[in-house]
């Protein structure tokens, strides 16, 4: 029997190159898709800028670049600025713009999930306008996210770490606001109609303080507020005063579902509904429960105001209708009749104010502490804590 040698079968060479070629084609197609998407950035950004300009918000970018290949689109804007026109009732009347400028904005989108945008903002930002105080804003980190684009956004978040605002047109530079951390979240309420959307918002502030607005805001506080806004007509571009006017006409309101504020030993929770009057001012009532009420009364500074003679503008905030001259004459007469009586009245003013509020409220318990429950009323922009007018909110349109 003769030996037979079988020659090995040759494999087709094309099989060796099939996978590399397939990968090369896929990479080329993906690259073409990425560069096409990058080429649309300018077109999309310009369309968005035009839409915002119709709302009175004019955005500009000195230099814009696109990177992030192969899986992301990173749009970097150097020399960013925004001019706000007619965004408040005062602006709508005077037509004076407010301009904010900051160094850089970086917007990131995953190429496979273009409906989600994440942005980071580089401090500082300068804020100025004709007849307005110049300010500078700083933060250690600022970022935002928007989900649901390019249609109506379904969810928006804005987060700041260590934000601060200082007034720079005075010497020395004056602090206006500080916080350790701020979060603002908004989303469409599930099931709300697109032509009448309801918006749920959550605001969280850690160790925040605001100077020059009200004594109660000057000391650091923590706040956690959840609210639902109704009465929106649509999301078409328009200035905020016009949108607020539409909300008022539609009978819209802000439902404060839950809020909690803590400032040292003072703890306050509230819920209720706020609407807008025909003049564009806040109207409504919140039911408050407060533990440590005496701290809030002391922060109003009633004793100090009496001791310094009570400027009329300040007196109008806490006791509308009472004239400075009448009050000072009364205290002087008390001192003349019984030396020291006027001083005693001043020193006990806070006690009297607390007693007045306590008389209107009722006993309650809050987080294991004795507390007092009473209404916080808003009447055409004036805020009343019991019998005291403690603030005046400006009109929104």
Secondary structure, 3 states (H helix, E strand, C coil): CCCCCCCCCCCCCHHHHHHHHHHHHHHHHHHHHHHHHHHCHHHHHHHHHHHHHHCCEEEEEEEEEEECCCCEEEEEEEEEEEEECCCCHHHHHHCCCEEEEEEEEEEEEECCEEEEEEEEEEEEEEEEECCCCCEEEECCEEEEEEECCCCCCCEEEEEEECCEEEECCCCCCEEEEECCEEEEEEEECCCCECCECCEEEEEEEEEEEECCCCHHHHCCEEEEEEEEECCCCCCCCCCHHHHHHHHHHCCCCEEEEEEEEEECCEEEEEEEEEEECCCCCEEEEEEEEEECHHHHHHHCCHHHHHHCCCCHHHHHHHCCCCCHHHHHHHHHHHHHHCCCHHHHHHHCHHHHHHHHHHHHCEEEEECCEEEEEEEEEEECCEEEECCEEEEECCCCC
